[in-house]
Structures are given as C-alpha cells and as structure tokens.
Amino acid sequence: MNILIAILALNMIIILHELGHYLVAKAAGIRVMEFSLFFGPKLFSKQKGETVFTLRLFPVGAFVMLEGEEEASDTERSFSKKPLGVRMAVVAGGPLMNFLSALLFLCIVFTVVGYNSMSVATVPPGSPAAEAGLLEGDRILRYDGRRVYQPSDFYSFMAINNGQPSIIQLQRGTERKQVLFTPDIIPANRYLLGYGPREPYGQDSTVVDYIVPGSPAEEGGLLPGDRVIRLDGEKVMTKKEVSAYLQQKKDQPLKVTVLRNGRELVLTMTPRLETGTVYFDTGLTFQILRGGVGKTLQQAVVYIYSVIRSVVYSFAWLLTGKVSLTQLAGPVRIVSMMSEAVSYSPTVSLVILNLLNISALISIAIGATNLLPLPALDGGKLILYVVEALRGKPLPPEREANIAMVGFVLLMVLAVFVLFNDIFQLIWG
C-alpha cells in the first residue's frame, strides 16, 4: 500500500509537469493532439474537443503531443509556426508548473509544522560544533565561502569537502564571526557493539540507551542503563573514545567494564563490522520556525531556490568527478524514499504532510533537472531556441532532429544505468 501511494505521488509530479506544457500550449492556441497518462500500448482513449486523452499500460510518467512539435506542419496552430517566445514559454511551462506546485505543497507544510532555519538550536558539549565555538542562537551564513539557505546546503557542502576543516561564517547578535569547523568523520566500514548511547556527546554518551537485537552487545549481556567505563582496562569517557578503540580492536574480543547499579561488571564482546556509507557528525541541530503568510511564502521560495541551486551544483560536481554516477537516484529509489516517508508516519495527517514535503522536493528537482542544458530535456530545447534567436533563424530541421536523437539515446542509456543502479543500491546497499 505504501509503495502504491508513493508511485501515485511520483506520477502526480510528472503529470503536473506535462500539465504545465499542456496549459501553456492551449493558452497560446496550439493544437494539442494527445495528452497521455503513462506510456506503452493504449488501454483507453477518449476524444474531448481536438485532444485525445489516453491511458497507457506502463504506469509511470505522462506526455503531451503537440501538432508540429515532432513532425512537419504548416497549419496556423502548429507549434513550429508559433513565435519564438511562445515556443519557449510552452517548453518552460512544465518546469514552471513543478515549481508552482512545490510552492503550494511547501506553504501547506510550513504553515502546519514550520520551516527549517539556519539558526542553531542545540550545541552538545564535546561535539564538533562546540569545539568550533558555535553557540545556540548563532545563524550560519556561509560554509567554506558558499551561502547556505537550508540545513541541507550545510550538509551537502560538508560532504563535498569530505569533512575537511572549513570556515563557517555566522551571525551572532549584531556581530559577524568566522570559526573553523571540523566534523567527525564516521567511516563507511566501522566496528560496532550494537547499542545506542543516551546522548551523542558528553558524559552520558557512554550510557547505554538501547540494545540492537542480535548484536554483540546483546550477546555479551549489556543492558540499557549500563555506563561503559573501560575497554580492556583502558578508561573511556565519551562515545568518540569508545568508537576509536573499537576501530583499533577490529573483530578481536574485548573486555567491556560497565557500571551497573553502582557495581562494576566485566563483560566480553566481539565488535562486528558494519558496512555503510561515510557520513559526517556535527552535533548541531537547527531551529524550526513559524511565521505569517508572508514569511511562509518567502521561506518556500528560498527553499525552492536552494534545491534548484543544489541540482546545478550536483550537475557540476558530476562533470568534475566530485560525485559519482552511482549516487544518482532514479524512479525506483525515489519511490522507495517516498514509501519510507509514508511508512514512518503514524497518522493520516503525518502521511499527507510527509508526502507533500518529499513531493515538493522531488517536484523541484524534476523541474530543475529538466532545465539543464542537455539535449532531449526542456533546457536543451531552450538552448536551441536561444541559438535560433542569435542566428535570426531556426536550425535546419534535420540538424535539430539529429541533436534531439543523440540526446534521447544518451538519456535512455543514463535512464537504464540509473534504473539498474537503483535496484543494486536497494538490494545490496
């Protein structure tokens, strides 16, 4: 059921994109020959006016077919016969609809639960944030010279810097300051005992909060409330010290001394290797704020700009090799993420809010990706129209068709790669 809801939500985003093209085309007097939900063989079709509305077999995506867009047509209502500005507006209508629908979704979410800010909420003692000198109430402005608008910007720049020491610019009251910030790097391959600490940092970070079933901690007799005080006789004061010792010990048995109800106990455990991805721990949390209609709308626009900028950055990082093609997420992983958002929501209202939130993010990403200057995407078509404006005449039809065909083939190759990569990541992670 969760997967079905996620598939419907993803299709809604794509259909809204095509609806944008459709509405602008109709407003410009262009004949819309077909509006199709999904792809493949036709299951159902109905003529309404001059447009055939169809439902097709494979339940993903949608498309709009305009007269004169793909084939030669000399009629007055042909897409190809419309002025350059009109054609550009029709092409841009899809991404614009994605941004407008995301704006609506975000305004609903921000009104109900608030919006993320760059103002620091908590700074645990002993955390990288505390060591850098950050304080509650500081507003982070830049990370390594790049402006940050959302916490996601902060973490993206941290990841692309590989957790290296970076300069953070912040606002503290009326004063602007700079601090050197170095996150904790959590390796992809890490040895664990399988328990969660009461606090991530500080004195209580060695107190056991919960035990992972089937873990070395459970097998060794560790219990919630135990305080880990020594490993192989070596005193440990923080979770960070525990983690460092486990990486050193690897898969060798060790003596874990705990304080339980005022008595010391010595337990034997063997750390277990967990393979995941590298991530960076900061200790920071950011404030969630609320505002009136104007502030909510402003923050929704800022969020949209931030995600569009992230898409552009990601494309540039992909070209320069800073990120790998394997990190791209396609429809399978997108559906998986949306399904998780549904499954983690205990009430119907939270299901709706989480779906709106992630739908807004994906809608912006789809709109922004379509505007990238690549053949077969809306952005590639807009680039051709810019060339037409500079030349004073359109490219020869055969050349434009060749560019579109090459772009389509490359896009299909990328789509197949992303599809198999999605499946690989979900199965083997």
N, C-alpha and C positions, 0 to 999 in steps of 0.2 A: 504493500500500500504506500509506504514511504517513497519507494522508487517511482511508483506511478505518479505521485504528486510532484516529485522532482522533474520527471520527464515532461509533464504538463506545464510546469513553470518555465522550464527551458524553452519549450516550444512557444509559449506565450511571448517570451522575449524576442524570439526570431520572427514570429508573426507580427509583432508590433513594428519591428524593423521594416518588414515588407509593406505593412500598412502605411508607413510613412511615405514610401515611394508611391504607393497607390493614391493616397490622398493628394499629394502634390501634383501628380500626373493628371488626376481628374480635374483639379482646380485649374490647371494650365490648358485644359481642353484636349489632352492627348487621349487617344483611344486605348483603353486597357482591354486587351484581348482575353486574358485569363488571370485569375487570382487563385492560386492553388495552395491548399494546406497539405504539407508533406510532399514526398517525392515518389517516383515509381509509377506503376500502372494505375490508371484511373479506377477508383471504386465507385465514385458517384460524381455526377456533374449536374449543374443547374444553370440555365441561362437567365440572367437578370439584366435587362437592357441590352447593352452591347457586350457585356462581360460574362464569360463563363466562369463560374465558381466551382472548383473541383476539390474532391477529397481523394488522396492517393494512398498507396499501400504502405509505404515505409514511413512510420510515424516520427519523423524528425524534419524540422525546417518548414519553409514555405517559399514561394516565389511569385513574382508578378511578371507577366509578359506584356510588353508594350508594343504597339504597332510601330515598326520602323526602328526598333532598338537593335535587333539582331539581323534583320533582313532588309533588303532594299524596299522602300515605299515612297511614292511621290504624292500621297494624299496630304491634304492640308492638316489633318490631325495626326500625322505621323510624328513620332518622337524626333526623328532625324531632321525634320523640316522646321522644328521649333528653334527660336533664337538661342544662342549660346547660354545666356543667363538662365533661361527656362530649363534647359537640359541639365545645367549644373545644379539648379535647385531641386530637380527631381532626384538626381543621384544623391544629393546631400540629405534628402528627406528621410531616408532610412536611419542613418546615424542620429539625425536630429530627433527623431521620434524616440530612439533609445534613450537619449539624454533627457528628454521631457518626461518620459515615463519613469525614469530613475529619479528625477526631481520630485515627482509625486510620491513615489514609494518612500523616499528618504524623509520628506516632510511629515508623512504619517508616522514613521518610526521615531524620528527626532522629537515629535510632539508628545508621543506616548512615553518613551524611555530616555530621552535626552540624546546628546551627541558627544562624541569623544573630543577632548581638547588636548592641547599640548601643555597644560598646566599640571605640574607634578602633584600627585595625591599622596603617595607614601614613599619613604626612603628608608628601608630597613637598615639598622646598624650593621656594619660589616659588609654590606653589599657593594658592588662596583659603583653604584650611584652615590652611596655615602662616601666611599673612598675618593670619588672625584670632587666632592664638596657640594653636591646638589642638595637642595632643601625643599621641603614641602612648600608649595605655592610658586616655585620657580616656573616660568613659562619658557619652554625651549623654542628657540627661533631657527637655529641652523645646526646641521650636523655635517661636519667636515666641509663647511662653506656652502652647503646646499640648503635651501629653505625647506623647512618641514611644516606641513599643514595638518597632518594626521599622524597618530602613533604608527600607522603602517609605513609612512615615509621614513620615520626614525629607524624602524627595524630593517627596512629594505636597504637603506644606506649603510647600516651596520653590517648587514650580510655581505653586501657587495665590497665592503672594505675588509672582509674576512676577519672581523673582530679586532682589527688593529687599533692602537691608540688614535683617537680622533679628537679634534677640537669641537666642543659644543658651545654655541653662543646662546645666552639666555637672558631673560628679563627678570630682575629681582626688584620688585617695587618700582622705583624710578631709575634704577641703575641697570646698565647692561654689563654683563660679565662674560668671561670666557673660562672654560675649565677643560682639562684634559681627561677624557673618558676612555676607559678600557673595560669592555665587558668580559665576563668569564666565558671562556670557550669550552663548550661541552662537546667532547669528541663524538664522532659517529660510532666508533666501537668503544664501548665502555663496560667496565665490570661493575656489577651491582649485587647487592644483597637482597633487594626486593622489599624495601619498606619505604614509607613516605614520612618525611620529617614534619614535626608540628609547625615549624617555621622554616622558610627557605634560608634565612641567615640568622646570625646571632647565637646567643646561648641556647635557645630552645631548638636550634636546628639539629641537635643531636638527640632530641627526644622523639621517640617513635610515635607517629600518629596512627598509621595503619600498616597492615601487613599484606603483601600481594600473595594471593593463594598459589601454592605450589612453588614458592620461591625458596632460595637458600635460607632466608630469614625465618620463614615458617618451619622449614625442616630443622633448623637449628634451635627452635624454641623461643625466638624473640617474640615479645608481646607489646601491644600498644601501652604507652606509658613508660616503657623502659628508656633509660638515658644511657647512650653509648659513651663510655668514658675512656676506654683504652682499646687499642687494636694491637695484638701481640705484645702487650705490655707498654706500647707507646701511647702516651696521653693524647687525646684528641678533644678539641674544644668546639669545633664547628663542622657542619656538613661538608664544607670545602676541604677540610683536612681529612675527613673520612674518605671522600671521593678520591683524593690524591693518593692515599695509601692503598686503596683498592686497585687503582690503575697500576701501581707499583707491584702489588702482590699478584695480580692477574688471577689465574684459576687455581692458586695454591690455597690449601686450608689455612684458616687463621683463627686465633683465639679472640673472641669479642667479649670484653668485660663490660657488663651493664650494671647500672644502679637500679634496683627494683625494690620499692617499698623500704628504702633505707639500707638495703643489703646489697653487697656486690656478688654478682654471679658471673661465671666464665662459661661462655657458650662457644661451640665450634661450628664454623660455617665455611663454605667454599664459594667465593664470588662466581657469578655466572656472567658470561659475555652476552651483551645485548648489542645488536647491530641496528642502527637507525640512521639519522642524518645529523650533521653538525648543527648545533644551534648555539645561540648566544644568550647568556643570562645577565640581566641588568639589575634586578631588584626593584625596578621602577614600576609604579602604576600611575595611570593618568586619570585626571578628574573627568567625570561625566557631568555635563552641564545642561541646563534647560534655559530657554529664552522665549520671548514672544514670537509672534508670527514673522516679523521682520528678521529677527536673529535666526530663527529656524530656517527660513528661506536662504539667508546668507550662508549659513553653515552647510546647507545642502549643495549650494553652488560651489562652495570651497571644496567639498568632498568630491564632487564631480570633476572639478579641475585637477585635484590631486590624483585621482585614478587615471584620468587621461594622460597626465604627465608621466605616471608610472608605466603606462603602456608604451609611451615613446621611449622612456629610459630603458625599458626591458628590451625593446627592439634594438636600440643602440648597443646594449650590453650583449645581446645575442650576436650581433655582427662583429663585435670586438672580442668575442670569446669569453667574456666575463661570466656569462651564464650559458648553460648547455641546452641543446635542443630537448634533452630528456626532461628538463624542468617545465616544458610547456604542458599545459593541461588542456585536454580536448573534451569532447562531449561526455565521454564515459566517466572521467574523473569529475567533471562538473556536476553530472547527475549524482555521483556518489557523494560529493560535498553537500549538495542540496538535500539529499536523502538523510545525511547525518544531521543537518540542521533541523529537519523535521523530527527525527528520532530522539534528539536531545531535548525536545520541547514537551514538557509535561502537560500543557494545556492547549486548547484550540487557539486561544488568543496568542500564546507564545509561538505556536506553529506559524500562524499568519505573520507575526512580526518578524520572525527569523527568515521566513521565505521572502518577505518584502525586502529585508535587509540584504540578503545574498542575491536576490533577483536584481536589485538596484546595482550592486557591484558588477554582476555579470553583464547586465544591460549596458552599463557604461563601457566595460571592457570590449564588448562586441562592437558597439558604436565606434569607439576609438580605434580598434583594430581595423575596422572597415575603412577608416580614413587614412590608413598608412599608404604611402605612395607605391603600392605594389600592383602589377597587372592583375586583372580579374577581380580586384577589390574596388569598392567605391572610390577610394583615394587614388587608385591608378587611373580610373576613368576621369577623375577631376584633373589629374596632371595632364592627360591628353587634351582636355578642354583648355587648360592654360596654354599648352603648346599651340593649340588652334588659335587662341586669342593673340598670341605673339606673332604667329605666321600670317594671320589675317585670313586663313582658310583652313579647313579641316585636313587631317592627314588622309592620304589615299585610302579608300575603304579596305583594300587588300592588306596594306601595312597595319592598319588598326586591327584587322581581323587576326593577323599573324601574332601581333603583340598580345591580344586577348587569349589566343590559343596557347601560346607559350606560358602565359601567366596561369591559365586554367590547369594545364598539365602540372606545373610546379606546385600549384595549390593542392591538387589531388594527391601528388606524391607526399607533400607535407601532411595532408589530412590522414593518409594511410599510416604514415610513420607515427603521428600523434595518437591515432587510434590504438595501434599495437603497443605503443609506449604506455598509454593509459592502462591497458589490460595488464601489461607486465608489472607496472607500479602497484596496481591494486592486488595482484596475486602474490608477487614476491617482494613488493615494497622496498 
